[in-house]
Amino acid sequence: MVPQNRLLNIGSKKNGLLFFKYLSFLFATAWFTVKRERRIFLDTLKIPGRHSKMLCLRQVCLFPLRRYQARTLCSDLLLSQINGCTHEDEVFSLVGRNKARLSEKHVGVALNMLWQLQKKRPFLLRTSDYVRNHSQFLTLCILAENKVECMEDEVIVDTLYSILRLNVEDHISLAKVLVTEAWKRLERLSLPALSKFALCLYKQHRHFSPIIGQVAHVVDMKLDSIQDIRILSVLMISISDVITESFRDRLLHKAEQLLEEKNKVHFSYARRTLQFLQNVRLRYHPLLEKCNRIFLESASHLDIHSISHIFGLYEQLGFDNAEFRLVVKQLLSETIDDYYDPESFAKLFFALGPMAGSKVRERLLGTAAHMAEEFSSHQVLMILRTMQKMKCRNSHLLKKMASVLHKHLDSYRVLQLVKLTQYLVVLHCQDLELFAKLKMLLLGCLKSTVIPADTAAIIRVLAMLPSFHVDEIIINKAAAVLPQCRLHHLNCIATALVKWNHHGQLHWQNSSELCAKLLQKLNDCGFQRLQKANNLNLLLEELTHVNGEWFEELLNEETMAMCQHLIDQITWANVLPLSFFLIKSDHRCPALFDRIASVTVANIDKVPPSEIYFILFLFSSLNYDPPDNEEFFKSCIQHLTSNLSRLETYHLVLLGHVLAMAGYFPPVLITTIFNVSFLSKLDAQLKVLPDTVKQRVHSSLMKLNRAVCLECPEFHIPWFHEPYCQRVFHNSTSRINPQRQHIHRMLIEILGGSDYSRISVLTPYYYEIDFECVLDVNKKPLSYMVQNILLDGVGAIHLRHDIKDEGRKALPPGAQRIALEFLDSKAFSKDYSRHLKGEPAVKKRHLEMLGYRVVQIPHFEWNSMVLSTKGEQLKYLRKQLYTEYSDVRHAV
């Protein structure tokens, strides 16, 4: 570089011509050097010259070096100014003043800053509409679209994410351009960028698009290198609709590994993992339990939005955890005053309502009624759904909800209308005008829909409406979709048709004939669908929601046959849904039962402990012993006892009862349950569990207590369910019906008087037996009055004293108490074997321990043609009564 003094000397000694020539020489040299370097650079990249503008600064004069340095400094300053903005208007002001100087990086940072500023605010205080409608926001979108090819990979993805979070419409040109450009660079995106891009596609509802398939392929190739559960959880949700079963299992295994890391996992990553399970419709207990543990560890950081979301996912996945319920109940009860806006209160009502105490419950109901006018359509639906779960028929709140619904009805989609109608019917809503509007909307949806599932759902809920007049168009619509329906949908349509026909709601000409033809076609479609089944997992998925008389009468046997045909496809992964189906169907199928037992034993370490209960319940409730009965129960018990800490408190009670029903009493399980601290913990958890679960657990604990007292006195467990049994007994309905009264009159005739028998008697440990009598050593009936067998009368029920008093009321030598039990259809399996089920078998065993000789009268024998006359019935009863050991068929 020429010193300044020399330049001055040159200018002073000679005229300006020489100085001008010198400057021209320097400029020419610099220009040709730059031009040559630019050509070499483009030739190296082998890019046509017409595209060179994308790969260099646009006609920047490189000669004035100081000016170039000043511009770089200015650009950096602009970037830092954008990053330092604290309000959207500051960003827009900078954009407006510097439009010509904004690079692709500035544009990306500005759009990202707009979202970050919104993100810092509470949801209700965000101003996304203001941002989107601002003129400078449009400027940024246009600049971003023009500069998208120059953007770096991360900038493209960040820009797309920012505009979507600002609720920009998916179809605007900028969103399309950004998606297209990111698609081109898909395989070179970093894992964080790929994760964010996949999330953007998911938010755009591109669940089945080809680009999601390519994202899934990239994830498949890079899965082993993913070490961040945040990245993996987002990718799992995004690609959940396009993955295979084997790929799904690999994702689950990877998620398990990452969730087991010692570093604390944020609860939102666990919540996304639950969302993935819900998307793929899989209840995978190991992952559910890990996620639940994370939620418990992060309980203090959960807000009402996260809590309601988690409860919703748990409900859809059929998972529950009493400890999490307890923690959430305490958390929400302490902050109940903080939820004063409609959205947060609706979620509070949904989360806290079903487990709230009486005072909190009344407070929630009152606030909901006061806030009713402010609820959105979705929030009204949430309130009604929760009221159904709470079994709450608060007339004041229901009227409020009904009045608000009138203005929201037109905004509901098809399935929302179906759910809404169901909630209102179950809650006994009395607003006939509302039901009339719902009927018209549902019929309109029925006419326009082409989706079989929607058609079946609408027909099912129309059948629930009071005084519904069935139009012929409904029958025609049902007939049109039958060939495309799954078994569950066929079941819904069949149930509705049978109900309408039974109640005479088909009023047009030839309605009965048309209905009969439709039912026949429906039956044929059901058989055809079963016969085409070649995948057990898909069949079990269809059978999950199937129930009702139509299926039981027509398709149950066919379904059993098909399951036996696919018996080789039974694995440890589908043993649980198969057990659910068999429990629901109430059928004993030895081939299927034996296969379930063998698969369970062979894969016992893979079966989650919480699922063992349902497998054991299948065998115990239907009173079936597999060939290797001892090995089967021993393997299950060993697996359970080694994992007791992983099981819920109330699950242990249910397991104890189901094992006791089969005659097994593991000492470690019994001593764990009948412990003061355990029972105290159980009492606390039962307060937050649903009523149905609460009742089942109470009943199971009582039955387990009774079984242990009778069969395992060595445990020295006291009988402490006397008050509970008395309360249940006094609240229950009488078992005395005309058929039992008829049998009692015959017993009186056989025994020779009413003093010789009793009807509906409570034994020690609160077994209720239908009839009781006493025969002496010569098989002569003994009068209760003569023998001074004292009984405490409680209405029509005869309650004997506690078992400890039996000694002083000893019978004469050789005398025997006889318990006669009339067994209705519920006591037997529904298959052709009519095998006695577990509960009545246990009752017989326990009554014999109490000193009774038990005579069981099966309904199918008593109601048979052989016993159609009074004489035959008397002969049958006399034979059963006076035989030393009752030879009742199928009794155990």
Disulfide bonds with the S-S distance in Angstrom:
none
